[in-house]
Structures are given as structure tokens and as C-alpha cells.
Amino acid sequence: MSTPVEETVSADDFAQIRAQVREFIREEVVPREREIADSDAIPDDLRSKAATMGLFGYALPQEFGGLGLVITQDVELAFEFGYTALAFRSLFGTNNGIAGQVIAGFGTAEQKKQWLEPMAEGACLASFALTEPEAGSDPSGMRTTATWTGEGWSISGGKRFITNAPLADLFVTFARVKGTEAEGKIAVFLVPAGTKGLTVGPKDRKMGQEGATTADVYFDDVQVGADALISGEVETGFRAAMTVLARGRVHISALATGLAERALDESVRYSAQNLQGGVPTGDRQLVQAMLAEQQSLVMASKALARDAARHYLDGSDRRIAPSAAKLFCTEAAGRAADLAVQVHGGSGYMREVAVERIYRDARLLRLYEGTSEIQKLIIGRELMRRERASGA
């Protein structure tokens, strides 16, 4: 069993935080979804408001300026973030999630002091540079290398689909080590933007999630000091990646659930107002059946995401539960989005209608933080490992 994590924010205080986030999302972000999509960017005033509310550091430790929310509380906020354009959450999601958790959970005291406070303030935007053309959900194919020079490290290689890369101030970078006794192991380094030899490619054009910026990142003999190595130990890298990705999968599960709930609400609203032959389409049994399926998917997803978060928090399951939740909830979100388009009929295929965006946004959820296929492999392998262990 992994080490449990203690809550630092009381239930009453968190209830106020969630209420404020919910109001902000629904009253200020939802009405501007079309603006976000058309401009393919998050408006500056929304970014500033998110920073003022502490959203860039809600899951970072309080001692470094964060709110200190634990994963069970993170999940409740993710339900709210998923209710609007997923690009908004993407702006600060990496700071709180896979990048920030590497530093918070595995960084040295100096690394935490240098980076976490500006990240929590929103003054520093971090990117998680793991994915490569030949190393996506499975990092074993990683080609980026970090060679020990005697005084520091030289990093060379390329990363793909890196969230916030064009905006990032810091790249939490994974590389395969060369030139030390730990030859071939995966380590993680903190590489500031602007370091000589680090370049960011053109902004990617994507199917959906307009406003969420991704791009390739290239490292050409990028020189960093020994203090750039997370924890100061090479062996930490792979363990850090697996730990934060598991936590991230719980978060994505809740995010997907929020999106599914929005798809349901849009479907119910439309079918109550849209008339066919003078009768609301929601009065038709076939439409009601689609609404019922969406409702069931949302309820099941919420229960599973919350259950996985509790298991992660108390350390009882950080393998099967995160992957099972991520698998089910993201697939459910895709199904709920598809049903929402069907409920809307031809209108659901029109760009100005919310469910059209939801349909495209939802598709990425089954790919990042480990594809659905990878989640199945993790679950299956862990089930077999536990069976062999119990029979030994």
C-alpha cells in the first residue's frame, strides 16, 4: 500500500471553493466558449481571474502558495472544469497535475522553492515533456537522451504534442540517461524556457479543444546543471512519471465526467424545447431512451471517479483504480457526446451548437494520459500480478 495523503483544506472551506469555481465556470467561462474556439486562445482576463482564484496552484502545497487540495477534492473541481471548454482547464491543469506533482512529490527542497510558488501564482506555466513520436503512452521507446558531461547534463531529442509548450516557462523533461552508471534509465529534468538549444515548433492544429495549445519541443545539446535533475537521483524519473500519470488519470476521469454531464444537460434542454409536429422531442420514447443512457453514464462515472480518488488518497490502489476510472469515464464521455449530437439531430452537427464542440473535445480524452488500450493493459497485467502474488 502506498503512503496515504492527509487533507489540509476542511470540508467547509472546500465547499466554498467549489461553489466559487462552479459559479465562475458557468457564469463567466461557459458564455465565452465560442470566443475561445474562434480565437483558439484563452482570453487574458479569464486567465487573470483564474490566477486570482488560485486555480494555477489549487493542487500544489500550501507552503508554496497553493491551495493544497488533495485528489478527492481535485476530482470535485474537475467535474466543474469539464463542464466547459476543456481548453480552459488545460491552461492551468499541468501546473497542478503531471508537471507540478513531479516537483511537489519528487523535487529537492531547492527545486520546490524555486518553481512551485511562481507556478501557484500563475507567473510560471509548466509543460510536461514526456511524449515522443516513438514513445507515447509507453515511455520505453524514449529516444531523448541526457548525457552526463562531468559538470551537468546535455539533453538532445524531440517531444511531441506538448501541452502549453508555446506558452511554457518551464519544461519538466524526461530523457534516457547516458554516460553514468545509470545508463539507459529514464530521468526527469527541469529545463527553463529560453535555455540555449531548446526550441518550440509551430502550434499544432487539432480536431478539437481549440484554445489548448500544443506543439513539438526540440532539444539540441541543451545544457543544464546537475541541480536540474529532479530529486538529484536518476532513478526517480520513471517512478515519478508513473506516479503522477496515475494521479492524472483520476483527474481526467472526473474531467470527462463533467463533460458528459454538460452533454446531458444540453440534450435535456434541447429536447424539452425542440418541437416536432408540435410535440417536444423529449416526449418521444426513443429520445428519452438516449437521455436515460446519458444520465446512467454520468452517474456511474461520478461514482467511479470518486471511488478511484479515495483509493488513491488512502494509498490502497494506485494502479487498477486510476486506470479503470480513466478507461470507463473517458469512453463514457465519448458515448454521451455522441448521444448528445444524436438527440440534437442535424442541429448537433452545426459548429455554433455546444454539443458539436463537446463531441470533438471528448475524443482526445481517450488518448492522453495513456490511451484506453494502455489502461486495459495496465488493469489486466495488475490483475494477473495480484493473482500470482496471492497464490505464491
Secondary structure, 3 states (H helix, E strand, C coil): CCCCCCCCCCHHHHHHHHHHHHHHHHHHHHHHHHHHHHHCCCCHHHHHHHHHCCHHHCCCCHHHCCCCCCHHHHHHHHHHHCCCCHHHHHHHHHHHCHHHHHHHHHCCHHHHHHHHHHHHHCCCCEEEECCECCECCCHHHCCCEEEECCCEEEEEEEEEEEECHHHCCEEEEEEEEECCCCCCCEEEEEEECCCCCEEEEEECCCCCCCCCCEEEEEEEEEEEEHHHEHHHCCCHHHHHHHHHHHHHHHHHHHHHHHHHHHHHHHHHHHHHHCEECCEEHHHCHHHHHHHHHHHHHHHHHHHHHHHHHHHHHHCCCCCHHHHHHHHHHHHHHHHHHHHHHHHHHHHHHCCCCHHHHHHHHHHHHCCCCCCHHHHHHHHHHHHHHHHHHHHC
